[in-house]
């Protein structure tokens, strides 16, 4: 290989940024549904907020989160 050859072409960054992940509503609802402890009763507003906060943690989990689908 000649010393004058431009080697930067081998390490150039990709031309385009990768597309961001998109999630279907069915996947989102799945995680919310699995976060509800009992499906046979009603919940007060503060409990609903706790369930949704738990669902967020569940969605972000590295092992079972939404990016593993």
Phi and psi restraints in degrees (range 20) as a CNS / XPLOR table:
assign (resid 1 and name C) (resid 2 and name N)
       (resid 2 and name CA) (resid 2 and name C) 1.0 -66.2 20.0 2
assign (resid 2 and name N) (resid 2 and name CA)
       (resid 2 and name C) (resid 3 and name N) 1.0 146.9 20.0 2
assign (resid 2 and name C) (resid 3 and name N)
       (resid 3 and name CA) (resid 3 and name C) 1.0 -66.0 20.0 2
assign (resid 3 and name N) (resid 3 and name CA)
       (resid 3 and name C) (resid 4 and name N) 1.0 -26.1 20.0 2
assign (resid 3 and name C) (resid 4 and name N)
       (resid 4 and name CA) (resid 4 and name C) 1.0 -83.7 20.0 2
assign (resid 4 and name N) (resid 4 and name CA)
       (resid 4 and name C) (resid 5 and name N) 1.0 -2.9 20.0 2
assign (resid 4 and name C) (resid 5 and name N)
       (resid 5 and name CA) (resid 5 and name C) 1.0 -68.9 20.0 2
assign (resid 5 and name N) (resid 5 and name CA)
       (resid 5 and name C) (resid 6 and name N) 1.0 138.0 20.0 2
assign (resid 5 and name C) (resid 6 and name N)
       (resid 6 and name CA) (resid 6 and name C) 1.0 -78.4 20.0 2
assign (resid 6 and name N) (resid 6 and name CA)
       (resid 6 and name C) (resid 7 and name N) 1.0 111.5 20.0 2
assign (resid 6 and name C) (resid 7 and name N)
       (resid 7 and name CA) (resid 7 and name C) 1.0 -89.4 20.0 2
assign (resid 7 and name N) (resid 7 and name CA)
       (resid 7 and name C) (resid 8 and name N) 1.0 -6.6 20.0 2
assign (resid 7 and name C) (resid 8 and name N)
       (resid 8 and name CA) (resid 8 and name C) 1.0 -64.3 20.0 2
assign (resid 8 and name N) (resid 8 and name CA)
       (resid 8 and name C) (resid 9 and name N) 1.0 -23.6 20.0 2
assign (resid 8 and name C) (resid 9 and name N)
       (resid 9 and name CA) (resid 9 and name C) 1.0 -66.0 20.0 2
assign (resid 9 and name N) (resid 9 and name CA)
       (resid 9 and name C) (resid 10 and name N) 1.0 -20.8 20.0 2
assign (resid 9 and name C) (resid 10 and name N)
       (resid 10 and name CA) (resid 10 and name C) 1.0 -83.1 20.0 2
assign (resid 10 and name N) (resid 10 and name CA)
       (resid 10 and name C) (resid 11 and name N) 1.0 -19.3 20.0 2
assign (resid 10 and name C) (resid 11 and name N)
       (resid 11 and name CA) (resid 11 and name C) 1.0 -119.4 20.0 2
assign (resid 11 and name N) (resid 11 and name CA)
       (resid 11 and name C) (resid 12 and name N) 1.0 16.5 20.0 2
assign (resid 11 and name C) (resid 12 and name N)
       (resid 12 and name CA) (resid 12 and name C) 1.0 -67.7 20.0 2
assign (resid 12 and name N) (resid 12 and name CA)
       (resid 12 and name C) (resid 13 and name N) 1.0 144.2 20.0 2
assign (resid 12 and name C) (resid 13 and name N)
       (resid 13 and name CA) (resid 13 and name C) 1.0 -68.6 20.0 2
assign (resid 13 and name N) (resid 13 and name CA)
       (resid 13 and name C) (resid 14 and name N) 1.0 160.8 20.0 2
assign (resid 13 and name C) (resid 14 and name N)
       (resid 14 and name CA) (resid 14 and name C) 1.0 -62.7 20.0 2
assign (resid 14 and name N) (resid 14 and name CA)
       (resid 14 and name C) (resid 15 and name N) 1.0 152.8 20.0 2
assign (resid 14 and name C) (resid 15 and name N)
       (resid 15 and name CA) (resid 15 and name C) 1.0 -67.0 20.0 2
assign (resid 15 and name N) (resid 15 and name CA)
       (resid 15 and name C) (resid 16 and name N) 1.0 -37.9 20.0 2
assign (resid 15 and name C) (resid 16 and name N)
       (resid 16 and name CA) (resid 16 and name C) 1.0 -122.3 20.0 2
assign (resid 16 and name N) (resid 16 and name CA)
       (resid 16 and name C) (resid 17 and name N) 1.0 148.1 20.0 2
assign (resid 16 and name C) (resid 17 and name N)
       (resid 17 and name CA) (resid 17 and name C) 1.0 -70.1 20.0 2
assign (resid 17 and name N) (resid 17 and name CA)
       (resid 17 and name C) (resid 18 and name N) 1.0 147.3 20.0 2
assign (resid 17 and name C) (resid 18 and name N)
       (resid 18 and name CA) (resid 18 and name C) 1.0 -66.8 20.0 2
assign (resid 18 and name N) (resid 18 and name CA)
       (resid 18 and name C) (resid 19 and name N) 1.0 150.4 20.0 2
assign (resid 18 and name C) (resid 19 and name N)
       (resid 19 and name CA) (resid 19 and name C) 1.0 -66.4 20.0 2
assign (resid 19 and name N) (resid 19 and name CA)
       (resid 19 and name C) (resid 20 and name N) 1.0 141.1 20.0 2
assign (resid 19 and name C) (resid 20 and name N)
       (resid 20 and name CA) (resid 20 and name C) 1.0 -68.0 20.0 2
assign (resid 20 and name N) (resid 20 and name CA)
       (resid 20 and name C) (resid 21 and name N) 1.0 152.4 20.0 2
assign (resid 20 and name C) (resid 21 and name N)
       (resid 21 and name CA) (resid 21 and name C) 1.0 -65.3 20.0 2
assign (resid 21 and name N) (resid 21 and name CA)
       (resid 21 and name C) (resid 22 and name N) 1.0 144.5 20.0 2
assign (resid 21 and name C) (resid 22 and name N)
       (resid 22 and name CA) (resid 22 and name C) 1.0 -121.8 20.0 2
assign (resid 22 and name N) (resid 22 and name CA)
       (resid 22 and name C) (resid 23 and name N) 1.0 143.5 20.0 2
assign (resid 22 and name C) (resid 23 and name N)
       (resid 23 and name CA) (resid 23 and name C) 1.0 -123.1 20.0 2
assign (resid 23 and name N) (resid 23 and name CA)
       (resid 23 and name C) (resid 24 and name N) 1.0 136.3 20.0 2
assign (resid 23 and name C) (resid 24 and name N)
       (resid 24 and name CA) (resid 24 and name C) 1.0 -80.0 20.0 2
assign (resid 24 and name N) (resid 24 and name CA)
       (resid 24 and name C) (resid 25 and name N) 1.0 150.6 20.0 2
assign (resid 24 and name C) (resid 25 and name N)
       (resid 25 and name CA) (resid 25 and name C) 1.0 -59.1 20.0 2
assign (resid 25 and name N) (resid 25 and name CA)
       (resid 25 and name C) (resid 26 and name N) 1.0 -32.8 20.0 2
assign (resid 25 and name C) (resid 26 and name N)
       (resid 26 and name CA) (resid 26 and name C) 1.0 -61.1 20.0 2
assign (resid 26 and name N) (resid 26 and name CA)
       (resid 26 and name C) (resid 27 and name N) 1.0 -38.6 20.0 2
assign (resid 26 and name C) (resid 27 and name N)
       (resid 27 and name CA) (resid 27 and name C) 1.0 -68.0 20.0 2
assign (resid 27 and name N) (resid 27 and name CA)
       (resid 27 and name C) (resid 28 and name N) 1.0 -42.0 20.0 2
assign (resid 27 and name C) (resid 28 and name N)
       (resid 28 and name CA) (resid 28 and name C) 1.0 -64.2 20.0 2
assign (resid 28 and name N) (resid 28 and name CA)
       (resid 28 and name C) (resid 29 and name N) 1.0 -47.0 20.0 2
assign (resid 28 and name C) (resid 29 and name N)
       (resid 29 and name CA) (resid 29 and name C) 1.0 -62.9 20.0 2
assign (resid 29 and name N) (resid 29 and name CA)
       (resid 29 and name C) (resid 30 and name N) 1.0 -35.7 20.0 2
assign (resid 29 and name C) (resid 30 and name N)
       (resid 30 and name CA) (resid 30 and name C) 1.0 -56.4 20.0 2
assign (resid 30 and name N) (resid 30 and name CA)
       (resid 30 and name C) (resid 31 and name N) 1.0 -46.8 20.0 2
assign (resid 30 and name C) (resid 31 and name N)
       (resid 31 and name CA) (resid 31 and name C) 1.0 -69.5 20.0 2
assign (resid 31 and name N) (resid 31 and name CA)
       (resid 31 and name C) (resid 32 and name N) 1.0 -36.2 20.0 2
assign (resid 31 and name C) (resid 32 and name N)
       (resid 32 and name CA) (resid 32 and name C) 1.0 -67.1 20.0 2
assign (resid 32 and name N) (resid 32 and name CA)
       (resid 32 and name C) (resid 33 and name N) 1.0 -44.3 20.0 2
assign (resid 32 and name C) (resid 33 and name N)
       (resid 33 and name CA) (resid 33 and name C) 1.0 -60.7 20.0 2
assign (resid 33 and name N) (resid 33 and name CA)
       (resid 33 and name C) (resid 34 and name N) 1.0 -42.8 20.0 2
assign (resid 33 and name C) (resid 34 and name N)
       (resid 34 and name CA) (resid 34 and name C) 1.0 -70.2 20.0 2
assign (resid 34 and name N) (resid 34 and name CA)
       (resid 34 and name C) (resid 35 and name N) 1.0 -17.6 20.0 2
assign (resid 34 and name C) (resid 35 and name N)
       (resid 35 and name CA) (resid 35 and name C) 1.0 -85.7 20.0 2
assign (resid 35 and name N) (resid 35 and name CA)
       (resid 35 and name C) (resid 36 and name N) 1.0 -11.8 20.0 2
assign (resid 35 and name C) (resid 36 and name N)
       (resid 36 and name CA) (resid 36 and name C) 1.0 -82.1 20.0 2
assign (resid 36 and name N) (resid 36 and name CA)
       (resid 36 and name C) (resid 37 and name N) 1.0 119.2 20.0 2
assign (resid 36 and name C) (resid 37 and name N)
       (resid 37 and name CA) (resid 37 and name C) 1.0 -68.7 20.0 2
assign (resid 37 and name N) (resid 37 and name CA)
       (resid 37 and name C) (resid 38 and name N) 1.0 -35.7 20.0 2
assign (resid 37 and name C) (resid 38 and name N)
       (resid 38 and name CA) (resid 38 and name C) 1.0 -139.9 20.0 2
assign (resid 38 and name N) (resid 38 and name CA)
       (resid 38 and name C) (resid 39 and name N) 1.0 121.9 20.0 2
assign (resid 38 and name C) (resid 39 and name N)
       (resid 39 and name CA) (resid 39 and name C) 1.0 -89.1 20.0 2
assign (resid 39 and name N) (resid 39 and name CA)
       (resid 39 and name C) (resid 40 and name N) 1.0 0.6 20.0 2
assign (resid 39 and name C) (resid 40 and name N)
       (resid 40 and name CA) (resid 40 and name C) 1.0 -103.5 20.0 2
assign (resid 40 and name N) (resid 40 and name CA)
       (resid 40 and name C) (resid 41 and name N) 1.0 13.8 20.0 2
assign (resid 40 and name C) (resid 41 and name N)
       (resid 41 and name CA) (resid 41 and name C) 1.0 -143.3 20.0 2
assign (resid 41 and name N) (resid 41 and name CA)
       (resid 41 and name C) (resid 42 and name N) 1.0 164.3 20.0 2
assign (resid 41 and name C) (resid 42 and name N)
       (resid 42 and name CA) (resid 42 and name C) 1.0 -87.3 20.0 2
assign (resid 42 and name N) (resid 42 and name CA)
       (resid 42 and name C) (resid 43 and name N) 1.0 163.7 20.0 2
assign (resid 42 and name C) (resid 43 and name N)
       (resid 43 and name CA) (resid 43 and name C) 1.0 -129.0 20.0 2
assign (resid 43 and name N) (resid 43 and name CA)
       (resid 43 and name C) (resid 44 and name N) 1.0 145.1 20.0 2
assign (resid 43 and name C) (resid 44 and name N)
       (resid 44 and name CA) (resid 44 and name C) 1.0 -78.7 20.0 2
assign (resid 44 and name N) (resid 44 and name CA)
       (resid 44 and name C) (resid 45 and name N) 1.0 163.5 20.0 2
assign (resid 44 and name C) (resid 45 and name N)
       (resid 45 and name CA) (resid 45 and name C) 1.0 -56.5 20.0 2
assign (resid 45 and name N) (resid 45 and name CA)
       (resid 45 and name C) (resid 46 and name N) 1.0 -44.5 20.0 2
assign (resid 45 and name C) (resid 46 and name N)
       (resid 46 and name CA) (resid 46 and name C) 1.0 -63.7 20.0 2
assign (resid 46 and name N) (resid 46 and name CA)
       (resid 46 and name C) (resid 47 and name N) 1.0 -30.6 20.0 2
assign (resid 46 and name C) (resid 47 and name N)
       (resid 47 and name CA) (resid 47 and name C) 1.0 -72.5 20.0 2
assign (resid 47 and name N) (resid 47 and name CA)
       (resid 47 and name C) (resid 48 and name N) 1.0 -38.1 20.0 2
assign (resid 47 and name C) (resid 48 and name N)
       (resid 48 and name CA) (resid 48 and name C) 1.0 -61.2 20.0 2
assign (resid 48 and name N) (resid 48 and name CA)
       (resid 48 and name C) (resid 49 and name N) 1.0 -43.2 20.0 2
assign (resid 48 and name C) (resid 49 and name N)
       (resid 49 and name CA) (resid 49 and name C) 1.0 -62.3 20.0 2
assign (resid 49 and name N) (resid 49 and name CA)
       (resid 49 and name C) (resid 50 and name N) 1.0 -42.6 20.0 2
assign (resid 49 and name C) (resid 50 and name N)
       (resid 50 and name CA) (resid 50 and name C) 1.0 -62.7 20.0 2
assign (resid 50 and name N) (resid 50 and name CA)
       (resid 50 and name C) (resid 51 and name N) 1.0 -41.2 20.0 2
assign (resid 50 and name C) (resid 51 and name N)
       (resid 51 and name CA) (resid 51 and name C) 1.0 -62.9 20.0 2
assign (resid 51 and name N) (resid 51 and name CA)
       (resid 51 and name C) (resid 52 and name N) 1.0 -43.7 20.0 2
assign (resid 51 and name C) (resid 52 and name N)
       (resid 52 and name CA) (resid 52 and name C) 1.0 -67.0 20.0 2
assign (resid 52 and name N) (resid 52 and name CA)
       (resid 52 and name C) (resid 53 and name N) 1.0 -37.1 20.0 2
assign (resid 52 and name C) (resid 53 and name N)
       (resid 53 and name CA) (resid 53 and name C) 1.0 -65.0 20.0 2
assign (resid 53 and name N) (resid 53 and name CA)
       (resid 53 and name C) (resid 54 and name N) 1.0 -39.8 20.0 2
assign (resid 53 and name C) (resid 54 and name N)
       (resid 54 and name CA) (resid 54 and name C) 1.0 -65.0 20.0 2
assign (resid 54 and name N) (resid 54 and name CA)
       (resid 54 and name C) (resid 55 and name N) 1.0 -40.5 20.0 2
assign (resid 54 and name C) (resid 55 and name N)
       (resid 55 and name CA) (resid 55 and name C) 1.0 -61.3 20.0 2
assign (resid 55 and name N) (resid 55 and name CA)
       (resid 55 and name C) (resid 56 and name N) 1.0 -37.6 20.0 2
assign (resid 55 and name C) (resid 56 and name N)
       (resid 56 and name CA) (resid 56 and name C) 1.0 -61.9 20.0 2
assign (resid 56 and name N) (resid 56 and name CA)
       (resid 56 and name C) (resid 57 and name N) 1.0 -45.6 20.0 2
assign (resid 56 and name C) (resid 57 and name N)
       (resid 57 and name CA) (resid 57 and name C) 1.0 -62.2 20.0 2
assign (resid 57 and name N) (resid 57 and name CA)
       (resid 57 and name C) (resid 58 and name N) 1.0 -40.1 20.0 2
assign (resid 57 and name C) (resid 58 and name N)
       (resid 58 and name CA) (resid 58 and name C) 1.0 -63.6 20.0 2
assign (resid 58 and name N) (resid 58 and name CA)
       (resid 58 and name C) (resid 59 and name N) 1.0 -43.1 20.0 2
assign (resid 58 and name C) (resid 59 and name N)
       (resid 59 and name CA) (resid 59 and name C) 1.0 -63.8 20.0 2
assign (resid 59 and name N) (resid 59 and name CA)
       (resid 59 and name C) (resid 60 and name N) 1.0 -36.8 20.0 2
assign (resid 59 and name C) (resid 60 and name N)
       (resid 60 and name CA) (resid 60 and name C) 1.0 -84.3 20.0 2
assign (resid 60 and name N) (resid 60 and name CA)
       (resid 60 and name C) (resid 61 and name N) 1.0 -8.1 20.0 2
assign (resid 60 and name C) (resid 61 and name N)
       (resid 61 and name CA) (resid 61 and name C) 1.0 -58.1 20.0 2
assign (resid 61 and name N) (resid 61 and name CA)
       (resid 61 and name C) (resid 62 and name N) 1.0 134.1 20.0 2
assign (resid 61 and name C) (resid 62 and name N)
       (resid 62 and name CA) (resid 62 and name C) 1.0 -68.0 20.0 2
assign (resid 62 and name N) (resid 62 and name CA)
       (resid 62 and name C) (resid 63 and name N) 1.0 -30.8 20.0 2
assign (resid 62 and name C) (resid 63 and name N)
       (resid 63 and name CA) (resid 63 and name C) 1.0 -90.4 20.0 2
assign (resid 63 and name N) (resid 63 and name CA)
       (resid 63 and name C) (resid 64 and name N) 1.0 -35.7 20.0 2
assign (resid 63 and name C) (resid 64 and name N)
       (resid 64 and name CA) (resid 64 and name C) 1.0 -125.7 20.0 2
assign (resid 64 and name N) (resid 64 and name CA)
       (resid 64 and name C) (resid 65 and name N) 1.0 7.0 20.0 2
assign (resid 64 and name C) (resid 65 and name N)
       (resid 65 and name CA) (resid 65 and name C) 1.0 -71.5 20.0 2
assign (resid 65 and name N) (resid 65 and name CA)
       (resid 65 and name C) (resid 66 and name N) 1.0 -179.6 20.0 2
assign (resid 65 and name C) (resid 66 and name N)
       (resid 66 and name CA) (resid 66 and name C) 1.0 -64.5 20.0 2
assign (resid 66 and name N) (resid 66 and name CA)
       (resid 66 and name C) (resid 67 and name N) 1.0 -25.8 20.0 2
assign (resid 66 and name C) (resid 67 and name N)
       (resid 67 and name CA) (resid 67 and name C) 1.0 -75.6 20.0 2
assign (resid 67 and name N) (resid 67 and name CA)
       (resid 67 and name C) (resid 68 and name N) 1.0 -5.1 20.0 2
assign (resid 67 and name C) (resid 68 and name N)
       (resid 68 and name CA) (resid 68 and name C) 1.0 -92.7 20.0 2
assign (resid 68 and name N) (resid 68 and name CA)
       (resid 68 and name C) (resid 69 and name N) 1.0 -4.7 20.0 2
